Amino acid sequence: MSYENDPLYRLRHALTGLALALLVSALMAALLGRWIGDAMADTYTARVTAYGLLLLYVVVGAVVLFVRVARHETRPVSAGRVALWVLSLWLWPALFTRSKTSRTPPPAE
């Protein structure tokens, strides 16, 4: 059976890397949510709210990253690649600032 035409097979490296990065980021969001919640109000509600917002941020980042970057990902999954995906999940708004500056035409003289 040939997998070359299967789009999920072609995206296997990106899907695996993104899933692992999302798992690590969910754990990071739990720790950050606890620290932020404790610093703000030291209540369970504050911790859950902080965790929920951080988790939403990371999941939105995963979707944005997958749509914008995943189709170009062809390298096998490694610890370094997963670390890059984790970093990218937390810094995903930078994708928009970089793409806007690179698409801006040079000023006319």
N, C-alpha and C positions, 0 to 999 in steps of 0.2 A: 504494500500500500504506500502510495506517495503522499507526502505531507507538504510538498512545496506550494500547493495552491490553497492550503488551509490557512486562513488569516490568523487564527488563534495560535497555530504552530509557529508562524512567523513572528508573532508577538510574545512567544513563550519567555524569552529573556526579560522583556519589559514587565510582563505580568508577574513573573516570579520575583523580580527585584522590587517591584512596587508593592506586592503583597507583604514581603518581608519588611520593607521599609515602613509600611503602614502598621504592622504589628509592633515594631520597635517604637514608632512614633506614638502609638496608643499608650504604651507603657510610659513613655516620656511625658505625655499629656497628663496621665494619672499622677505622676510625681509632681509635675509643675502645678497642676490643679490643686493638689493638697497644699503645697507651699504657698501659692497665691491665696487660696481660701483661708488658710491659717493666718496669713499676714493681714488680710482685709478684715475678717470678722470672727475668725476662729469658730465657725459654726459648720455643721454638716451641709447646710444649704449653700453656703458660700463655696465650700470645696466642690460640691456637685456642680454648681453653676460654672465655676472656673473650669472644671474638667470638661463639662459639656461644650463650652465655647471653644476650648482648645481642640477638642476632638472634632468638632464641626469644622474648624479652621484647617485641620490636617486632612480631613476627608475631602473637603473642597479642593485643597491643594493636590490631593491624589488624582482627582478627576481632571483638573486643569493640566497637571503634569502628563497624565496619560494621553489626553487629547493632543497636547502640543509637542510632546517629546517622544513618546513611546514608540511611534512607528519608525523612528530612526535608530532605536536601540537594537543593536545586533550582537554586541559582545556578551559572552557568557557571564552568568552571575558569579560574583566573587564578593568577599568581605568589603573590599574597597568600593565596588560598584554599589553595594547595598548602603554603605555609609554615604556615598554621594547622593543616592536616592533619598535617604533620610534627611540630609542637609537640604536637598531640593524641596522636600515636602514642607519644611519649615520656612524656607525662603522663597516660596513660589510667587509672591507678588513681584519679585524682581524680574520675572519673565516678562511681565507687562511693561515695566519701565525700560528694560533693555530693548524690547522689540519696538517700542515707540521711538526711542532715540535712533535706532538703526534704520528705521523707515523714513525718518524726517529728511526731506531733501536739503541739500546745502543751501545756505542763503544766497540769493541772487545779488550780484554786484552791479 
